[in-house]
């Protein structure tokens, strides 16, 4: 199975779905990670230097999974629902031809996340072969109610290992945002796990649209996803 994650920023994957991706990697599935922005405003360095640093960090994190990557196409807060950016989504979908796409929900707190969600939803609708779309959790789970859970107890440490590759973000968030990103992973994972009977979990929602077939139970099972209320 081919799984493509299209996120807004270089470290979003690590925070929101890396535990699930770790399980998929161990099961032999093919993984691609794309971030739409270059991460040039999430730090104190000059934008060009920070973009370079964060691109290298994203590559290191992807190697932990054995995943392929697509780099960003614009600066932070410069992502819009315009033809140029929509075309890039279409190119990525056409190159990978994924069975499943993971992305941000449309009500996420960050404008880059919301635009990414819109671009992916429209890109999938226009694709020749339409993959299933899974919406990832939001940071700290704000305004997101999962309908599917993945038990990531076995891979939460791998998730943290991937996050540690993003040295610039971990340091900047701790110093200027007073946020411990590993604690954020720990807290959100334990919270979602409590909701479904696992020690650690990640939450998702399915995109549903008229004319699009329902995702098969076998696909959900192959991704180690269980419906809300069907955990342990």
C-alpha positions in Angstrom: 0.0 0.0 0.0 1.2 3.5 -0.8 0.6 6.2 1.9 1.3 9.8 1.3 1.2 12.5 4.0 0.8 16.1 2.8 1.4 18.4 5.7 2.0 22.2 5.9 5.3 22.4 7.8 8.4 20.2 8.1 7.7 19.0 11.6 3.9 18.5 11.4 4.2 14.8 10.5 6.2 14.0 13.6 3.7 15.7 15.9 0.5 14.3 14.3 0.9 10.9 12.7 4.5 9.6 12.9 3.5 6.7 15.3 1.0 5.4 12.7 3.6 5.8 10.0 6.1 3.8 12.0 3.7 0.9 12.1 3.1 1.2 8.4 6.8 1.2 7.7 7.4 -1.9 9.8 4.6 -3.6 7.9 6.4 -2.9 4.6 4.1 -0.2 3.2 5.5 2.5 1.0 5.6 6.0 2.6 6.0 9.5 1.1 6.1 12.7 3.2 5.4 16.1 1.7 5.5 19.5 3.4 4.0 22.5 1.5 6.0 25.3 3.2 9.7 25.5 3.8 9.5 26.5 7.5 11.4 29.8 7.1 9.5 31.7 9.7 9.5 29.3 12.6 12.7 30.4 14.3 15.2 33.2 14.8 17.6 32.5 11.9 17.4 34.4 8.6 14.6 32.9 6.5 16.9 31.4 3.8 19.2 29.8 6.4 16.2 28.5 8.4 14.6 27.0 5.3 17.8 25.1 4.5 18.2 23.9 8.1 14.6 22.7 8.3 14.7 21.0 4.9 17.7 19.0 6.1 16.0 18.2 9.4 12.9 16.9 7.5 15.2 14.6 5.4 16.8 13.2 8.5 13.4 12.5 10.1 12.1 10.8 7.0 15.2 8.5 6.9 14.1 7.1 10.3 11.0 5.8 8.6 12.7 5.0 5.3 10.2 7.4 3.6 10.6 9.4 0.4 10.1 13.2 0.7 8.8 16.2 -1.2 10.1 19.6 -0.1 8.2 22.8 0.4 7.1 25.2 -2.4 6.7 28.5 -0.5 7.4 30.3 2.7 5.4 30.0 5.9 2.1 31.9 5.7 2.5 32.2 2.0 0.4 29.2 1.1 -2.8 30.0 -0.8 -5.5 28.2 -2.6 -4.2 29.3 -6.0 -3.5 27.5 -9.2 0.3 27.3 -8.7 -0.1 25.6 -5.3 -3.0 23.4 -6.5 -0.9 22.3 -9.4 1.9 21.1 -7.1 -0.6 19.0 -5.1 -1.8 17.4 -8.4 1.8 16.7 -9.4 2.6 14.9 -6.1 -0.6 12.9 -6.3 0.1 11.9 -9.9 3.7 10.9 -9.1 2.9 8.8 -6.1 -0.6 7.5 -7.0 -1.3 6.8 -3.3 -3.9 4.5 -1.8 -4.2 6.8 1.2 -3.5 10.5 1.8 -3.2 12.0 5.3 -3.5 15.7 5.8 -4.7 18.4 8.2 -8.4 18.9 9.0 -10.1 22.0 7.5 -10.7 23.5 11.0 -7.1 23.4 12.2 -5.8 26.4 14.1 -3.0 27.3 11.6 -3.8 29.0 8.3 -1.2 27.0 6.5 -2.8 23.8 7.8 -6.2 24.9 6.7 -5.1 25.8 3.2 -3.2 22.5 2.9 -6.4 20.7 3.8 -8.3 22.5 1.1 -5.7 21.9 -1.6 -5.5 18.2 -0.8 -9.3 17.7 -0.7 -9.7 19.5 -4.1 -6.7 17.7 -5.6 -7.9 14.3 -4.6 -11.4 15.1 -6.0 -9.7 15.9 -9.4 -7.4 12.9 -9.4 -7.9 10.1 -11.9 -7.6 7.5 -9.1 -9.0 8.9 -5.9 -7.3 7.7 -2.8 -8.9 7.6 0.7 -8.3 10.8 2.7 -7.5 10.6 6.4 -7.5 13.8 8.4 -4.8 13.9 11.1 -5.2 15.2 14.6 -4.6 18.9 15.4 -1.8 20.0 17.7 -2.8 19.2 21.3 -6.1 17.7 19.8 -7.9 21.1 19.8 -11.3 21.1 18.1 -10.7 17.6 16.7 -12.9 14.5 17.5 -11.4 11.3 16.2 -13.5 8.6 14.7 -10.5 6.3 14.1 -7.6 5.4 16.4 -4.2 3.8 15.9 -2.5 2.1 18.8 1.0 3.7 18.7 2.3 2.3 22.0 5.0 0.4 20.2 6.1 3.4 18.0 5.8 6.4 20.3 9.6 6.4 20.9 10.2 6.3 17.2 7.9 9.3 16.9 10.0 11.1 19.5 13.2 10.1 17.6 11.8 11.7 14.5 10.9 14.8 16.3 14.4 15.1 17.7 15.7 15.4 14.2 14.0 18.8 14.1 16.6 20.4 16.4 15.9 24.0 15.3 12.1 23.7 16.1 12.5 21.8 19.4 14.9 24.5 20.6 12.9 27.4 19.3 9.6 26.2 20.7 11.1 25.6 24.1 12.8 29.0 24.2 10.3 31.3 22.6 7.0 29.5 22.9 7.7 27.8 26.2 6.5 24.5 24.7 8.2 21.1 25.3 7.4 19.3 22.0 8.2 15.9 23.4 5.8 16.5 26.2 3.2 17.6 23.6 3.6 14.2 21.9 3.4 12.4 25.3 0.4 14.3 26.5 -1.6 14.0 23.3 -0.8 10.4 22.8 -1.8 9.5 26.3 -5.0 11.5 26.0 -6.0 9.8 22.7 -5.0 6.4 24.2 -7.3 7.0 27.1 -10.2 7.5 24.7 -9.8 4.2 23.0 -8.2 1.9 25.6 -4.6 2.0 24.5 -1.5 3.4 26.3 -0.7 5.7 23.4 -2.8 6.4 20.3 -3.2 8.8 17.4 -6.6 9.9 16.1 -8.0 10.4 12.6 -11.1 11.2 10.7 -12.2 10.0 7.3 -13.0 12.4 4.4 -16.5 11.5 3.0 -17.9 12.8 -0.2 -20.8 12.1 -2.5 -19.9 9.7 -5.2 -16.7 8.5 -3.5 -16.9 4.9 -2.3 -16.6 4.1 1.4 -13.2 3.1 2.6 -13.1 -0.7 3.0 -12.7 -2.2 6.5 -9.7 -4.2 5.1 -7.9 -1.0 4.3 -8.5 0.3 7.8 -7.3 -2.9 9.3 -4.2 -2.9 7.1 -3.4 0.6 8.6 -4.0 -0.7 12.2 -6.9 1.7 12.6 -9.9 0.9 14.8 -13.2 2.8 14.9 -14.1 4.8 18.0 -15.7 2.6 20.6 -14.0 -0.5 19.2 -10.7 -0.3 21.0 -9.8 -2.5 23.9 
